[in-house]
Amino acid sequence: MTFASDQNRASSALSPNAQRMLELRDQVFQTWEQRVRERVFEARNVEPPILIDTMPVFYDNIVESISPGYPRTSAVDGTTVAAEHGGERARITAYNQTALIEEYQIFRATIFDVLHRENVRLDFDETHAINSSIDSGIQEAVAAFALVHSGFRERFAAALTHDLRGPLAATMTALELILLLDDPARIKAAAAKALSSTARMAGMVDELLHTMKFHSGEKIELDLSRFDICEVVREVQADAAAAWGALFELDVRPVTGCWDRASLKRTLENLVSNAVKYGSAGTPITIKVDDVYGRLLLSVHNEGAPIPPDEQECIFQMYRRAESALSGDKQGWGIGLPYVRAVAESHGGSVGIDSGDGRGTTFVVDIPMDGSLYADAPTLSQPAGRLVQ
């Protein structure tokens, strides 16, 4: 039995070497998965079913293509199986194009290694069919990957424009008012409003630049100082209460550490905004501060529908948002939570999610009390993808 995309159920129409390849399928994928996890950084934490993806169908299409007389000349002949693989890698993993190409190259090498080990001798035409199929598969997968990311960028640009429009309009209104006013007090108030809106836009741009830097393999540069995190929490609560009302409950006590104050404040603002946007309307939002074993635990909890487990990772990826958040008026530019992760990891910590029916959703920033322990260490960039010869 094969898994080929034409739903061929009988192996009798296949050549002896093709049938032998079917028998060795499990060995090929066991070896391939091990090698991909060892060599492709982006694959290390991908769940097995997601890592395997459409590759068994692609493999069995290759099997058909090496059989003389079978009506398939290539594994991608008349099928989108490789394109679907590239699209899924773009949508639900942290792969880049180099990682995508590398896993196909490992797949090629693995097929030939297993066949050689099992004394399966291929002729020129069979070898050519395998190589041609994989080359075509790479082309179609990369094209689909690029198309999906192009769509991400377009959505990102549209959402960014949407988010910037509010503070930009407020700034323009304030400046126009200044031109019309003669009262110094009213001019000063309008100028303060324009300055506040401009600062908000500058913060959004800084957040984007920092997150892009982090995703290129660099840590965010931190301006470390000693302060009580509760001071930041109370500032954020006051601003949030002015914007959204008395929704916010604090469970805090003084906790002093060495961190970047501005980035932690922006992190908490993002988590609070996220809780307001996706929590059940009118229900309380709790901000909690703890310290344990030399680490700060800063959490924001909201009631409401949980984040599905298969979406909990993608919301930390740039230009990505949970599918459940893409409907209605809950627009955003997809940078807030990736920025939160970048700040946490640049302090040597992490951000986690706990979300479930009856529990609501809690985001927890878990970082060392002394951020300099990691911030002063050498940068550990992600290894560049290697081409498999």
C-alpha positions as CSV (number, residue, x, y, z in Angstrom):
1,M,0.0,0.0,0.0
2,T,1.2,3.5,-0.8
3,F,0.4,7.0,0.4
4,A,0.9,8.5,-3.0
5,S,-1.2,11.6,-3.9
6,D,-3.0,9.7,-6.7
7,Q,-4.4,7.2,-4.1
8,N,-2.8,4.3,-5.7
9,R,-3.5,1.4,-3.4
10,A,-1.7,-1.4,-5.1
11,S,2.0,-1.8,-5.4
12,S,1.8,-4.4,-8.1
13,A,2.1,-1.8,-10.8
14,L,5.5,-0.6,-9.4
15,S,8.9,-1.8,-10.3
16,P,10.9,-4.1,-7.9
17,N,13.1,-1.2,-6.8
18,A,10.0,1.0,-6.2
19,Q,8.4,-1.8,-4.1
20,R,11.6,-2.1,-2.2
21,M,11.6,1.7,-1.5
22,L,8.1,1.3,-0.1
23,E,9.3,-1.4,2.3
24,L,12.1,0.9,3.5
25,R,9.9,3.9,4.0
26,D,9.9,3.7,7.8
27,Q,13.7,3.4,7.9
28,V,14.1,6.4,5.6
29,F,11.8,8.6,7.8
30,Q,13.3,7.5,11.1
31,T,16.8,8.4,9.8
32,W,15.6,11.6,8.2
33,E,13.8,12.9,11.3
34,Q,16.9,12.2,13.4
35,R,19.2,14.0,11.0
36,V,16.9,16.9,10.5
37,R,16.6,17.5,14.3
38,E,20.4,17.3,14.6
39,R,21.3,19.6,11.7
40,V,18.4,22.0,11.2
41,F,18.1,24.4,14.2
42,E,14.5,25.4,13.4
43,A,13.3,21.7,13.5
44,R,14.6,20.8,17.0
45,N,11.3,21.6,18.8
46,V,8.8,20.8,16.1
47,E,6.4,18.1,17.1
48,P,6.8,14.8,15.1
49,P,3.6,14.9,13.1
50,I,4.2,18.5,12.1
51,L,7.9,17.7,11.2
52,I,6.8,14.7,9.0
53,D,4.1,16.8,7.4
54,T,3.4,15.8,3.7
55,M,6.7,14.1,3.2
56,P,5.4,10.5,3.2
57,V,3.1,11.4,0.3
58,F,6.0,13.1,-1.5
59,Y,8.2,10.0,-0.9
60,D,5.6,7.6,-2.3
61,N,5.2,9.9,-5.3
62,I,8.9,9.5,-5.9
63,V,8.5,5.7,-5.7
64,E,5.9,5.9,-8.4
65,S,8.1,8.1,-10.6
66,I,11.0,5.6,-10.7
67,S,8.7,2.8,-12.1
68,P,9.0,2.5,-15.9
69,G,5.6,2.8,-17.5
70,Y,3.8,4.2,-14.5
71,P,2.0,7.4,-15.4
72,R,4.0,9.7,-13.2
73,T,7.2,11.3,-14.3
74,S,8.0,13.3,-11.1
75,A,6.9,13.4,-7.5
76,V,5.4,16.8,-8.2
77,D,3.7,15.8,-11.4
78,G,0.1,17.0,-11.2
79,T,0.1,17.5,-7.4
80,T,0.6,20.3,-5.0
81,V,2.1,18.1,-2.3
82,A,5.5,19.9,-2.2
83,A,3.8,23.4,-2.3
84,E,1.6,22.4,0.6
85,H,4.7,21.4,2.5
86,G,6.3,24.7,1.9
87,G,3.2,26.6,2.9
88,E,2.8,24.7,6.1
89,R,6.4,25.3,7.0
90,A,5.8,29.0,6.6
91,R,2.5,29.1,8.5
92,I,3.1,26.8,11.5
93,T,6.8,26.6,12.1
94,A,9.7,29.0,12.7
95,Y,11.5,27.7,9.5
96,N,13.2,30.0,7.1
97,Q,14.0,29.2,3.4
98,T,17.4,27.9,4.2
99,A,16.0,25.4,6.7
100,L,13.3,24.3,4.2
101,I,15.9,23.7,1.5
102,E,18.3,21.9,4.0
103,E,15.6,19.4,5.1
104,Y,15.0,18.4,1.5
105,Q,18.7,18.0,0.9
106,I,18.9,15.8,4.0
107,F,15.9,13.9,2.6
108,R,17.8,13.2,-0.6
109,A,20.9,12.1,1.1
110,T,18.9,9.9,3.5
111,I,17.1,8.1,0.7
112,F,20.3,7.2,-1.1
113,D,22.1,6.2,2.1
114,V,19.3,3.8,3.2
115,L,19.0,2.3,-0.3
116,H,22.8,1.8,-0.4
117,R,22.8,0.3,3.1
118,E,20.1,-2.2,2.1
119,N,21.8,-3.1,-1.2
120,V,19.2,-1.5,-3.5
121,R,21.0,-0.8,-6.7
122,L,19.5,2.0,-8.8
123,D,20.1,2.5,-12.5
124,F,20.7,5.9,-14.1
125,D,17.1,6.6,-14.9
126,E,15.9,5.8,-11.3
127,T,18.6,8.0,-9.8
128,H,17.7,10.8,-12.2
129,A,14.0,10.5,-11.3
130,I,14.7,10.8,-7.6
131,N,17.0,13.8,-8.0
132,S,14.7,15.5,-10.4
133,S,11.7,14.9,-8.1
134,I,13.5,16.4,-5.1
135,D,14.9,19.4,-7.1
136,S,11.3,20.1,-8.3
137,G,10.0,19.6,-4.8
138,I,12.4,22.2,-3.4
139,Q,11.4,24.7,-6.1
140,E,7.7,24.3,-5.4
141,A,8.1,24.3,-1.6
142,V,10.2,27.4,-1.6
143,A,7.9,29.2,-3.9
144,A,4.9,28.4,-1.7
145,F,6.9,29.4,1.4
146,A,7.7,32.8,-0.1
147,L,4.1,33.4,-1.2
148,V,2.8,32.7,2.3
149,H,5.4,35.1,3.9
150,S,4.6,37.7,1.3
151,G,1.0,37.5,2.6
152,F,2.2,37.8,6.2
153,R,4.2,41.0,5.3
154,E,1.2,42.5,3.6
155,R,-1.1,41.8,6.6
156,F,1.7,43.1,8.9
157,A,2.0,46.4,6.9
158,A,-1.8,46.8,6.9
159,A,-2.1,46.2,10.6
160,L,0.9,48.4,11.4
161,T,-0.7,51.2,9.4
162,H,-4.0,50.7,11.3
163,D,-2.2,50.9,14.7
164,L,-0.2,54.0,13.8
165,R,-3.2,55.8,12.5
166,G,-4.7,56.5,15.9
167,P,-1.7,58.3,17.5
168,L,-0.9,60.0,14.2
169,A,-4.4,61.4,14.0
170,A,-4.3,62.6,17.6
171,T,-0.9,64.3,17.0
172,M,-2.2,66.1,13.9
173,T,-5.4,67.2,15.6
174,A,-3.4,68.6,18.6
175,L,-1.0,70.4,16.2
176,E,-3.8,71.9,14.2
177,L,-5.4,73.1,17.5
178,I,-2.2,74.7,18.5
179,L,-2.2,76.8,15.3
180,L,-5.7,78.1,16.1
181,L,-5.3,78.8,19.9
182,D,-4.1,82.0,21.6
183,D,-4.5,80.7,25.2
184,P,-1.1,79.6,26.5
185,A,-2.6,77.0,28.9
186,R,-4.6,75.4,26.2
187,I,-1.6,75.4,23.8
188,K,0.5,73.7,26.4
189,A,-2.2,71.0,27.0
190,A,-2.5,70.4,23.2
191,A,1.3,70.2,22.9
192,A,1.4,67.7,25.7
193,K,-1.1,65.5,23.9
194,A,0.9,65.7,20.6
195,L,4.0,64.8,22.5
196,S,2.3,61.8,24.2
197,S,1.0,60.5,20.8
198,T,4.4,61.0,19.2
199,A,6.1,59.1,22.0
200,R,3.6,56.3,21.5
201,M,4.4,56.0,17.8
202,A,8.2,56.1,18.6
203,G,7.6,53.3,21.1
204,M,5.9,51.1,18.5
205,V,8.7,51.6,16.0
206,D,11.3,50.8,18.7
207,E,9.4,47.7,19.6
208,L,9.4,46.6,16.0
209,L,13.2,47.3,15.5
210,H,14.1,45.4,18.7
211,T,11.9,42.4,17.8
212,M,13.4,42.2,14.3
213,K,16.9,42.4,15.8
214,F,16.1,39.6,18.2
215,H,14.7,37.4,15.5
216,S,17.9,37.8,13.5
217,G,19.7,36.1,16.3
218,E,20.8,39.1,18.4
219,K,19.9,40.0,22.0
220,I,18.1,43.3,22.6
221,E,20.5,45.9,24.1
222,L,19.4,46.4,27.7
223,D,19.8,49.6,29.7
224,L,20.0,47.9,33.1
225,S,19.3,49.5,36.4
226,R,18.0,48.5,39.9
227,F,14.4,49.2,40.6
228,D,11.3,47.8,42.2
229,I,9.1,46.2,39.6
230,C,6.0,47.1,41.5
231,E,6.7,50.8,40.6
232,V,6.3,49.8,36.9
233,V,3.3,47.7,37.6
234,R,1.5,50.6,39.3
235,E,2.4,52.9,36.4
236,V,1.0,50.5,33.9
237,Q,-2.1,49.9,36.0
238,A,-2.8,53.7,36.2
239,D,-2.5,54.2,32.5
240,A,-4.6,51.1,31.8
241,A,-7.3,52.2,34.2
242,A,-7.5,55.6,32.5
243,A,-8.0,53.8,29.1
244,W,-10.2,50.9,30.1
245,G,-11.6,51.5,33.5
246,A,-11.3,49.7,36.8
247,L,-10.7,46.2,35.5
248,F,-7.3,45.7,37.0
249,E,-6.4,43.9,40.2
250,L,-2.9,43.8,41.7
251,D,-1.4,41.0,43.7
252,V,2.1,42.5,44.2
253,R,4.7,43.1,46.8
254,P,8.1,45.0,46.5
255,V,10.5,43.0,44.4
256,T,13.8,44.8,43.4
257,G,16.1,43.6,40.7
258,C,18.4,44.6,37.9
259,W,16.5,44.9,34.6
260,D,15.8,47.2,31.7
261,R,13.0,49.3,33.0
262,A,11.6,50.7,29.7
263,S,11.5,47.3,28.0
264,L,9.8,45.6,31.0
265,K,7.2,48.4,31.1
266,R,6.5,48.0,27.4
267,T,6.3,44.2,27.9
268,L,3.7,44.6,30.7
269,E,1.8,47.1,28.6
270,N,1.6,44.6,25.8
271,L,0.4,41.8,28.1
272,V,-2.3,44.1,29.6
273,S,-3.5,45.3,26.2
274,N,-3.6,41.7,25.0
275,A,-5.6,40.7,28.1
276,V,-8.1,43.5,27.5
277,K,-8.5,42.7,23.9
278,Y,-9.0,38.9,24.2
279,G,-10.4,38.6,27.7
280,S,-14.1,38.4,28.5
281,A,-15.6,41.9,28.5
282,G,-15.9,43.4,32.0
283,T,-14.1,40.6,33.8
284,P,-11.1,41.4,36.0
285,I,-7.5,41.3,34.8
286,T,-5.0,40.4,37.5
287,I,-1.3,41.5,37.5
288,K,0.8,39.5,39.9
289,V,4.4,39.8,41.1
290,D,6.4,37.0,42.8
291,D,10.1,36.2,43.3
292,V,11.3,32.6,43.7
293,Y,14.9,31.1,43.7
294,G,16.4,34.3,42.4
295,R,13.8,34.8,39.6
296,L,11.1,37.3,39.0
297,L,7.6,36.0,38.0
298,L,5.5,38.7,36.4
299,S,2.1,37.5,35.3
300,V,-1.1,38.9,33.7
301,H,-4.3,36.8,33.9
302,N,-7.6,37.3,32.1
303,E,-10.8,35.3,31.9
304,G,-12.3,34.2,28.6
305,A,-11.9,31.6,25.9
306,P,-8.6,29.7,26.1
307,I,-5.9,29.8,23.4
308,P,-5.9,26.4,21.6
309,P,-2.7,24.4,22.3
310,D,-1.8,24.3,18.6
311,E,-1.8,28.1,18.5
312,Q,0.1,28.9,21.7
313,E,3.5,28.9,19.9
314,C,2.6,30.7,16.7
315,I,1.4,33.9,18.6
316,F,5.1,34.5,19.6
317,Q,6.2,34.5,16.0
318,M,6.6,37.7,14.0
319,Y,3.7,38.6,11.7
320,R,1.7,35.7,13.2
321,R,-1.4,35.7,15.4
322,A,-3.6,32.9,16.6
323,E,-6.3,32.0,14.1
324,S,-8.9,32.5,16.8
325,A,-7.8,36.2,17.0
326,L,-8.1,37.0,13.3
327,S,-11.8,37.7,13.1
328,G,-13.8,40.6,14.2
329,D,-12.3,44.0,15.1
330,K,-9.4,42.6,17.2
331,Q,-6.8,44.0,14.8
332,G,-3.1,44.3,15.7
333,W,0.2,44.2,14.0
334,G,1.5,40.9,15.3
335,I,4.6,42.3,17.1
336,G,3.4,42.7,20.8
337,L,3.9,39.1,22.0
338,P,7.1,38.4,19.9
339,Y,8.5,41.6,21.5
340,V,7.5,40.2,25.0
341,R,9.5,37.0,24.2
342,A,12.4,39.0,22.9
343,V,12.6,41.1,26.1
344,A,12.3,38.0,28.4
345,E,14.9,36.0,26.6
346,S,17.3,39.0,26.3
347,H,17.1,39.1,30.2
348,G,18.0,35.4,30.2
349,G,14.4,34.2,30.9
350,S,11.3,33.2,29.0
351,V,7.6,33.9,28.7
352,G,5.0,31.1,29.1
353,I,1.3,30.6,28.7
354,D,-1.2,28.7,30.8
355,S,-4.6,28.6,29.1
356,G,-7.6,26.3,29.5
357,D,-11.3,26.0,29.9
358,G,-12.3,27.3,33.4
359,R,-8.8,28.7,34.0
360,G,-8.7,31.7,31.6
361,T,-5.3,32.7,30.2
362,T,-2.2,33.7,32.1
363,F,1.1,34.9,30.5
364,V,4.1,34.6,32.8
365,V,7.4,36.5,32.3
366,D,10.0,34.4,34.2
367,I,13.4,36.1,34.3
368,P,16.5,36.2,36.6
369,M,16.5,38.9,39.3
370,D,19.8,40.0,37.9
371,G,19.4,40.6,34.2
372,S,23.1,41.3,33.8
373,L,23.9,37.6,34.3
374,Y,22.8,36.9,30.7
375,A,22.8,40.4,29.1
376,D,26.6,40.6,29.6
377,A,27.3,37.2,28.2
378,P,28.4,36.7,24.5
379,T,25.6,36.7,22.0
380,L,24.4,33.2,21.1
381,S,23.1,33.6,17.6
382,Q,21.2,30.8,15.9
383,P,23.5,28.8,13.7
384,A,23.1,29.5,10.0
385,G,21.7,26.7,7.9
386,R,24.2,24.4,6.3
387,L,23.9,22.9,2.8
388,V,24.1,19.2,2.7
389,Q,26.3,18.0,-0.1
